[in-house]
Amino acid sequence: MALIQLIYVSSAAREMDEGDLHRMLESAVRHNETNNVTGMLLFASGNFLQVLEGEDAAVDEAMSRIQADPRHHGIILVSREEITGRDFGAWSMGFRGVRASDAEAWPGYAPYFESGFNASLIGAKPGLALDLLKTFAKSNS
Ligand SMILES: Cc1cc2nc3c(=O)[nH]c(=O)nc-3n(C[C@H](O)[C@H](O)[C@H](O)COP(=O)(O)O)c2cc1C
């Protein structure tokens, strides 16, 4: 069985408050703990950027659940790659809301999140999505 890492971008179907995000994350964590899936979810201006890691069947199963979830739409796959080790092994699903103030701290990344995550912009630069996810995972405030 291959270990894979999958990254996608999507748009929230409607405005989501902290309670909505918390409930969604709780269910994601519950499924991921059962299936040994790890990752990180970023939320910026109504867009999600998520990375999922695990055995290919487990990640594909999580992705089927994700695709069927009416809380978001416009799911665009950024990458799906075989990996030798996990980058987010400590999180059943980490979460970080990316705010306008983060643009000052990360000016180089600002164009990629200031008006929400843009899949074509992010996808055009290999490694960029993973860099964003790792950067915000580390500054998990
Ligand atoms: C932005 C977003 C992220 C999600 N992340 C995950 C995830 O990491 N793993 C997973 O299994 N499902 C994920 N889901 C899917 C939901 O968890 C799923 O629709 C929900 O678990 C419904 O099943 P439940 O009734 O068992 O809660 C995600 C859904 C959305 C909208």
Ligand as a Chemical Component Dictionary entry (heavy atoms), coordinates in Angstrom:
data_LIG
# 
_chem_comp.id                   LIG 
_chem_comp.type                 NON-POLYMER 
_chem_comp.pdbx_formal_charge   0 
_chem_comp.three_letter_code    LIG 
# 
loop_
_chem_comp_atom.comp_id 
_chem_comp_atom.atom_id 
_chem_comp_atom.alt_atom_id 
_chem_comp_atom.type_symbol 
_chem_comp_atom.charge 
_chem_comp_atom.model_Cartn_x 
_chem_comp_atom.model_Cartn_y 
_chem_comp_atom.model_Cartn_z 
_chem_comp_atom.pdbx_ordinal 
LIG C1  C1  C 0 -13.607 21.575 4.397  1  
LIG C2  C2  C 0 -13.927 20.158 4.739  2  
LIG C3  C3  C 0 -12.932 19.331 5.245  3  
LIG C4  C4  C 0 -13.183 17.990 5.533  4  
LIG N1  N1  N 0 -12.176 17.201 5.987  5  
LIG C5  C5  C 0 -12.397 15.883 6.159  6  
LIG C6  C6  C 0 -11.333 15.024 6.556  7  
LIG O1  O1  O 0 -10.217 15.439 6.800  8  
LIG N2  N2  N 0 -11.612 13.691 6.670  9  
LIG C7  C7  C 0 -12.862 13.162 6.433  10 
LIG O2  O2  O 0 -13.033 11.955 6.548  11 
LIG N3  N3  N 0 -13.883 13.977 6.079  12 
LIG C8  C8  C 0 -13.677 15.316 5.945  13 
LIG N4  N4  N 0 -14.716 16.133 5.579  14 
LIG C9  C9  C 0 -16.008 15.543 5.333  15 
LIG C10 C10 C 0 -16.869 15.610 6.530  16 
LIG O3  O3  O 0 -16.174 15.214 7.683  17 
LIG C11 C11 C 0 -18.055 14.670 6.281  18 
LIG O4  O4  O 0 -18.884 15.212 5.349  19 
LIG C12 C12 C 0 -18.760 14.446 7.525  20 
LIG O5  O5  O 0 -17.877 13.653 8.259  21 
LIG C13 C13 C 0 -20.088 13.784 7.353  22 
LIG O6  O6  O 0 -20.015 12.616 8.029  23 
LIG P1  P1  P 0 -20.556 12.467 9.520  24 
LIG O7  O7  O 0 -22.065 12.524 9.362  25 
LIG O8  O8  O 0 -20.006 11.150 9.885  26 
LIG O9  O9  O 0 -20.025 13.581 10.344 27 
LIG C14 C14 C 0 -14.489 17.478 5.323  28 
LIG C15 C15 C 0 -15.498 18.315 4.848  29 
LIG C16 C16 C 0 -15.234 19.642 4.567  30 
LIG C17 C17 C 0 -16.329 20.528 4.054  31 
# 
loop_
_chem_comp_bond.comp_id 
_chem_comp_bond.atom_id_1 
_chem_comp_bond.atom_id_2 
_chem_comp_bond.value_order 
_chem_comp_bond.pdbx_ordinal 
LIG C1  C2  SING 1  
LIG C2  C3  SING 2  
LIG C2  C16 DOUB 3  
LIG C3  C4  DOUB 4  
LIG C4  N1  SING 5  
LIG C4  C14 SING 6  
LIG N1  C5  DOUB 7  
LIG C5  C6  SING 8  
LIG C5  C8  SING 9  
LIG C6  O1  DOUB 10 
LIG C6  N2  SING 11 
LIG N2  C7  SING 12 
LIG C7  O2  DOUB 13 
LIG C7  N3  SING 14 
LIG N3  C8  DOUB 15 
LIG C8  N4  SING 16 
LIG N4  C9  SING 17 
LIG N4  C14 SING 18 
LIG C9  C10 SING 19 
LIG C10 O3  SING 20 
LIG C10 C11 SING 21 
LIG C11 O4  SING 22 
LIG C11 C12 SING 23 
LIG C12 O5  SING 24 
LIG C12 C13 SING 25 
LIG C13 O6  SING 26 
LIG O6  P1  SING 27 
LIG P1  O7  DOUB 28 
LIG P1  O8  SING 29 
LIG P1  O9  SING 30 
LIG C14 C15 DOUB 31 
LIG C15 C16 SING 32 
LIG C16 C17 SING 33 
# 
